[in-house]
Amino acid sequence: MRKRHGSYGFDAPWPLVGLLLGAIVLLALSVISFLLDVSPAGIAFLLGGLYTLASAVSYLYTTRRGKFVVWAEELKRLKGDERLLDLGCGRGAVLLMAAERLEHGRATGIDLWRSKDQSGNAESTARANAEAEGVSDRVELVTGDMRDLPFGDDAFDVIVSSLAIHNIPDADGRAQAVREAHRVLRPGGLMLIADFQHTDAYEDTLRSLDVVDVRRRDAGWRFWYGGPWFGTRILEARKPIQR
């Protein structure tokens, strides 16, 4: 994977801040406990602080490097002439990596641009990143809701989404987003959804639409947000060709 030239911020930055502050507090309590000669408490706080710090490091690695490595591998299957849609594209981390491979294709990203989901999340930032990565000529950005996509049926060859659908607060809304993704995907097209929540529900929705070529798998340690308890899973599916 080549070096990224854009600015991609931090995913859900406040949990990361919480982990870092928690580690600092626990390590400080450990020092105080040892100074007061309360060794059992000092050891407990030390272990807790180191554990929390390790979780923060895992989170930081994933948001700044790990997720890019995973997606670079997933996107190797692109042939270069596809029409691709990224649901909840944010600053364009996945969208622009895909665009680099679409020398004769087109990459479209849609988002509501909410900063609570990603630091500095804005359409202007995504456009600046497209310029920095040298792919602005093959990228289109759309402001819109993934539950009501402003595209026609069968409009895209590939649908991707990374840590976006779970931001929809209700189950019906998340199911609607998956149904909309299915609607705009052409028969035979590929869908790749990475998320750390609700992927089993996304799979159920796709199966209800008679998408039989469905596979859900662990994305591995590079996509952990603090540890395996916040690991990411990838849902892969192909829309069946109508006979």
BELGI-V347777 format. One line per field, one symbol per residue. phi: phi as a letter, one per 30 degrees, with the letter a starting at -180 (. if undefined). psi: psi as a letter, one per 40 degrees, with the letter a starting at -180 (. if undefined). burial: I if it has 16 or more other C-alpha atoms within 10 Angstrom, else O. A space follows every 50 residues. Layout:
phi = ???
psi = ???
burial = ???
This chain:
phi = .dddcdccibdhddddedddddddddddddddddddicdedddddddddd dddddddddddddcbedddddedddddddjbdccbcdidhdjededddee ccdbcbcccbachcdddadidadddddddddddibddbbbcbdacddbdd bddhdbdbcbabhbdddddcddddddddddddddddeidcbbbcacbidd dddeddddcidcdbbcbddjddcdcjlddbdcccccabddddc
psi = hihieiheahhgdddddddddddddddddddddddefgdddddddddddd ddddddddddddddddddddddddedehdeeihihhhfebeedddddddd egdeahhhhiiefhdddhhfhiddddddddddefedeehhhhhiheeghf iiifeidhhihhfddeehdidddddddddddddehiheihhhhhieiedd dddddddeefhdghhhiheidefhgdidefiiihhhihhihh.
burial = OOOOOIOIIIIOIOOIOOIIIIIIOIIOIIIIIIOOOOOOIIIOIIIIIO IIIIIIIIIIIIIOOIIIOIIIOOIOOIOIOIIIIIIIIIIIIIIIIIII IIOOIIIIIIIIIOOOIIIIIIIOIIIIIIIOIOIIOIIOIOOIOIIOIO OOOIIIIIIIIIIIIIOOOOOOIIIIIIIIIIIIIIIOIIIIIIIIIOIO OIIOIIOOOOIOOIOIOOIOIIIIIIIOOOIIIIIIIIIIOOO
